[in-house]
């Protein structure tokens, strides 16, 4: 299995923090955001692909220096202003037909994220979600029925919880996932196209076919302590909490 880390964005919402460094290299408790993502994934994958973009040279240098000898490689997404669907597209040739876990460099998960909290699903597609806390307005909201995804969007008026940016695509589901990716890629504005749109396409396709059990599985996580670093306020909370 391959781990895919999306790390191409500039992180402009972090203001001065990303004037000199890309968001994946922002420091938290003596490590970078990217280090958290790599460390957690290495517990369950054979190799990792990091998709770089803004200040790709710095990210590549960091990996070469701090992860020398580890099975971590990089690929650049030249479409810096586009949605993150293009980052996954940039990694597609390196993923091939293998199973993969997709996550983000600005999600700081503990090392047991994939071994205890979000155990890799054995079949199909699984998405990591939470419902034990208030859902913020800018989060990806999900509707779940009988354990499967019915819809995912930031604008759902009613929802069951929030998607936390991590998807597991097993070997049996890779063809279906990439077919949905191709449909979204062909019919969406790439400036705003996201990987979550692929999940929504999968859910809607399964529903139209009357096979909702083939939609991505919603994996509700409980007791997971993690941090998203998207704003200065997020960063301050992560630094204070992880330094304790």
Buried (B, 14 or more C-beta within 10 A) or exposed (E): BBBBBBBBBBBEBBEEBBEEBBBBBBEBBEBBBBBBBBBBBBEBBEBBBBBBBBBBEBBBEBBEEBBEEEEBBBBBBEBBEBBBBBBBBBBBEBBEEBBBBBBBBBBBBBEEBBEEBBEBBEEBBBBBBBBEEEBEEEBBBBBBBEEBBBBBBBEBEEBBBBBBBBBBBBEEBBEBBBBBBEBBBEEBEBEEBBBBBBBBBBBBBBBEEEEBEBBBBBBBBEEBEBBBBBBEEBBEBBBEEBEE
